[in-house]
Amino acid sequence: MELLEKSFNLLDRRLLLRCEKENIKSGATACCVLIEEGNAHVAWCGDSSAGVLSSTRVTTLTRRHIPNDPVSTII
């Protein structure tokens, strides 16, 4: 799980710097899940979404990661 957190933090910082430097107004999204010892570790950035599908519903595991929402940083 630590590797996912470090990877997504680095990706987020690098994208932010590049967007600021090149005046890019759009971004990128990513979402992945690491299943380890019966636990699912979810990492995401941007508008990507992760959820669990059952026979009756979809349970959303993520929230939008947008720069102007301080709560949407690493959760």
Backbone as CSV, one residue per row, in Angstrom:
resi,resn,N_x,N_y,N_z,CA_x,CA_y,CA_z,C_x,C_y,C_z
1,MET,0.824,-1.192,0.000,0.000,0.000,0.000,0.866,1.253,0.000
2,GLU,1.959,1.236,0.698,2.855,2.391,0.745,3.365,2.746,-0.655
3,LEU,3.639,1.740,-1.471,4.103,1.978,-2.833,3.040,2.691,-3.660
4,LEU,1.776,2.303,-3.518,0.695,2.986,-4.233,0.615,4.450,-3.819
5,GLU,0.683,4.700,-2.523,0.596,6.077,-2.026,1.747,6.927,-2.554
6,LYS,2.962,6.405,-2.471,4.118,7.148,-2.970,4.015,7.401,-4.466
7,SER,3.590,6.386,-5.206,3.477,6.512,-6.661,2.458,7.570,-7.058
8,PHE,1.302,7.539,-6.426,0.261,8.507,-6.782,0.614,9.915,-6.308
9,ASN,1.259,10.050,-5.167,1.712,11.375,-4.731,2.723,11.954,-5.718
10,LEU,3.671,11.142,-6.145,4.671,11.591,-7.111,4.013,11.957,-8.438
11,LEU,3.132,11.108,-8.929,2.426,11.390,-10.178,1.654,12.700,-10.081
12,ASP,0.944,12.898,-8.977,0.158,14.117,-8.785,1.049,15.354,-8.793
13,ARG,2.166,15.314,-8.083,3.076,16.467,-8.035,3.669,16.761,-9.410
14,ARG,4.092,15.713,-10.116,4.711,15.908,-11.429,3.709,16.463,-12.441
15,LEU,2.475,15.951,-12.414,1.458,16.476,-13.327,1.132,17.931,-13.013
16,LEU,1.018,18.251,-11.735,0.719,19.622,-11.335,1.813,20.578,-11.800
17,LEU,3.068,20.207,-11.574,4.179,21.058,-12.007,4.188,21.251,-13.515
18,ARG,3.978,20.169,-14.243,3.985,20.277,-15.701,2.826,21.138,-16.197
19,CYS,1.646,20.948,-15.614,0.487,21.749,-16.017,0.720,23.231,-15.730
20,GLU,1.314,23.547,-14.584,1.600,24.940,-14.256,2.653,25.510,-15.202
21,LYS,3.705,24.753,-15.453,4.798,25.206,-16.306,4.343,25.428,-17.749
22,GLU,3.506,24.535,-18.262,3.084,24.596,-19.657,1.689,25.196,-19.830
23,ASN,1.137,25.734,-18.751,-0.186,26.351,-18.763,-1.249,25.404,-19.328
24,ILE,-1.206,24.167,-18.890,-2.166,23.153,-19.325,-3.360,23.194,-18.382
25,LYS,-4.544,23.256,-18.932,-5.757,23.364,-18.120,-6.450,22.022,-17.921
26,SER,-6.037,21.002,-18.619,-6.642,19.683,-18.427,-5.708,18.826,-17.591
27,GLY,-6.058,17.602,-17.378,-5.229,16.753,-16.549,-5.294,15.313,-16.987
28,ALA,-5.060,14.433,-16.060,-5.066,13.003,-16.337,-5.788,12.293,-15.200
29,THR,-6.216,11.094,-15.466,-6.850,10.294,-14.435,-6.190,8.927,-14.365
30,ALA,-6.269,8.332,-13.216,-5.738,6.980,-13.037,-6.466,6.329,-11.870
31,CYS,-6.579,5.024,-11.943,-7.212,4.274,-10.871,-6.647,2.861,-10.885
32,CYS,-6.264,2.381,-9.718,-5.802,0.996,-9.637,-6.138,0.430,-8.258
33,VAL,-6.147,-0.889,-8.206,-6.454,-1.588,-6.961,-5.391,-2.652,-6.737
34,LEU,-4.848,-2.686,-5.546,-3.913,-3.720,-5.141,-4.635,-4.616,-4.143
35,ILE,-4.769,-5.894,-4.491,-5.393,-6.845,-3.578,-4.279,-7.652,-2.936
36,GLU,-4.217,-7.544,-1.613,-3.113,-8.126,-0.861,-3.654,-8.713,0.439
37,GLU,-3.451,-9.993,0.631,-3.875,-10.670,1.855,-5.343,-10.402,2.203
38,GLY,-6.197,-10.446,1.192,-7.625,-10.264,1.410,-8.081,-8.828,1.548
39,ASN,-7.177,-7.871,1.421,-7.522,-6.444,1.500,-7.363,-5.801,0.127
40,ALA,-8.260,-4.886,-0.192,-8.168,-4.134,-1.436,-7.697,-2.724,-1.105
41,HIS,-6.573,-2.323,-1.690,-6.034,-0.970,-1.516,-6.296,-0.221,-2.819
42,VAL,-7.043,0.879,-2.743,-7.446,1.627,-3.921,-6.663,2.926,-3.979
43,ALA,-6.121,3.220,-5.160,-5.438,4.497,-5.389,-6.025,5.113,-6.648
44,TRP,-6.232,6.426,-6.630,-6.808,7.093,-7.786,-6.459,8.564,-7.775
45,CYS,-6.560,9.164,-8.927,-6.458,10.623,-9.038,-7.309,11.052,-10.220
46,GLY,-7.701,12.306,-10.222,-8.552,12.821,-11.290,-9.984,12.365,-11.128
47,ASP,-10.681,12.301,-12.245,-12.095,11.941,-12.234,-12.330,10.439,-12.290
48,SER,-11.274,9.657,-12.198,-11.433,8.206,-12.208,-12.254,7.774,-11.007
49,SER,-12.926,6.655,-11.161,-13.770,6.162,-10.090,-13.569,4.662,-9.945
50,ALA,-13.627,4.191,-8.724,-13.537,2.761,-8.456,-14.748,2.359,-7.637
51,GLY,-15.252,1.174,-7.911,-16.400,0.691,-7.169,-16.412,-0.818,-7.108
52,VAL,-17.279,-1.325,-6.274,-17.463,-2.766,-6.132,-18.871,-3.091,-6.625
53,LEU,-18.948,-4.039,-7.530,-20.225,-4.439,-8.110,-20.725,-5.700,-7.424
54,SER,-21.960,-5.650,-6.947,-22.601,-6.847,-6.406,-23.802,-7.150,-7.301
55,SER,-24.555,-8.151,-6.959,-25.704,-8.506,-7.790,-26.824,-7.472,-7.714
56,THR,-26.793,-6.595,-6.709,-27.889,-5.632,-6.535,-27.493,-4.164,-6.626
57,ARG,-26.193,-3.879,-6.548,-25.808,-2.462,-6.554,-24.315,-2.295,-6.826
58,VAL,-23.930,-1.032,-7.009,-22.523,-0.655,-7.116,-22.201,0.236,-5.928
59,THR,-21.156,-0.103,-5.195,-20.709,0.711,-4.074,-19.470,1.470,-4.523
60,THR,-19.550,2.790,-4.550,-18.430,3.616,-4.971,-17.408,3.714,-3.844
61,LEU,-16.141,3.514,-4.192,-15.062,3.530,-3.198,-14.257,4.829,-3.209
62,THR,-14.468,5.667,-4.195,-13.632,6.860,-4.366,-14.478,8.124,-4.422
63,ARG,-13.793,9.253,-4.348,-14.426,10.547,-4.611,-13.526,11.294,-5.580
64,ARG,-14.060,12.255,-6.284,-13.300,12.997,-7.281,-12.090,13.663,-6.645
65,HIS,-10.971,13.590,-7.315,-9.750,14.248,-6.865,-9.574,15.489,-7.716
66,ILE,-9.885,16.642,-7.147,-9.780,17.898,-7.886,-8.933,18.878,-7.079
67,PRO,-8.135,19.699,-7.755,-7.184,20.564,-7.064,-7.796,21.519,-6.039
68,ASN,-9.010,22.017,-6.255,-9.574,23.007,-5.337,-10.349,22.387,-4.182
69,ASP,-10.234,21.083,-3.976,-10.902,20.403,-2.864,-9.839,19.819,-1.940
70,PRO,-9.509,20.487,-0.825,-8.436,19.995,0.038,-8.720,18.623,0.641
71,VAL,-9.966,18.235,0.727,-10.315,16.925,1.277,-9.993,15.814,0.274
72,SER,-9.906,16.138,-1.006,-9.713,15.111,-2.018,-8.251,14.734,-2.227
73,THR,-7.365,15.212,-1.387,-5.987,14.731,-1.433,-5.965,13.320,-0.882
74,ILE,-4.837,12.754,-0.649,-4.757,11.360,-0.211,-5.660,11.127,0.992
75,ILE,-6.540,10.166,0.863,-7.511,9.828,1.922,-7.061,8.558,2.597
